[in-house]
Amino acid sequence: MVTMASQQRFEIIYPPIIKQHLKTIEPKFYSLVRESLEAQLQHQPDLETRNRKPLKRTLVFGAKWEIRFGPDNRFRAFYRI
């Protein structure tokens, strides 16, 4: 018998500047952004995939990872773990 260990769930904390960033996109995409980030980053945010990669250089605000999502990978978010 094989038992699977439950995966660690990560808490997603949005910085205050996200409100300014969201103003640059159409409101109809707000739920897509939230749902995509929560679905892909709550478990194994450090697992590299086709649309989720570590950055070669750390960004000024400390982000070390990039994720692309949405229609035609239209959106990109930077994050740190």
N, C-alpha and C positions, 0 to 999 in steps of 0.2 A: 504494500500500500504506500502510495506517495502522497505526502501532504505538502501543499504549497504555503510558503510563508506569506503573510499579508505584506503588501508593499507599503513602504513608508509614504505617508501623504504629506506633501509640502504645502505650506501656507503661502498664498500669493499676496504680497503686500504691494499695493500700487503707490508710487510716490506722488506727492501733491502736484507735481508738474504735469501729470498725465491729463489733467483737466485742460491745460493749454494745448496739449498735443491733440486731444480729441476734437478740439474746435476746428482743426484743419481738415477733418474728414466729415463726410455727410452723416447726419444722425442715424440714418437707416443702417449704418454699419456698426454702430456701437455694440449691439448685442452679439454680432459676429465676432468682434474683437474680444469681448469678454469671454464668450463661450469657447472660442478657439484657444485662448491662453489658458483658461482653466482646464480644459480637456487635455491639453498637451503638456502642461507644466506641473500639474499636481502630483504626478507620479513620474519618477525618473527624468527630471529636467536636465540631467547631465548625460543623457544618452544621445549620442550623435545620430541623426537621421538625415534623410535627403533635404529636409527643410529646416533642420535645427543643427547648428554647427557652432563650435567654439570660435571665437574671434582670434585672429592672429595677434592683435594688439588690444590691450584693455582700453576701453573708452574713458574719457575724462570722468564720467560719473560712476565709474567702477564696473560697468557691464562687461562681462566676459563671454557672453553667448548671444547668438542671434537666432531668431525664429521667423520664418516666412509663412504666411497663411493667406487665406481668402481667395477670391476669384483671380486666377492667373498669378497667384502669389503676390498680389497687389500690396499687401501690408507686410511690414517688417517691424519686429519689436526686439529690443535689446534688453537683456536681463542678467542678473547675477544670482548665484545660488547661495 
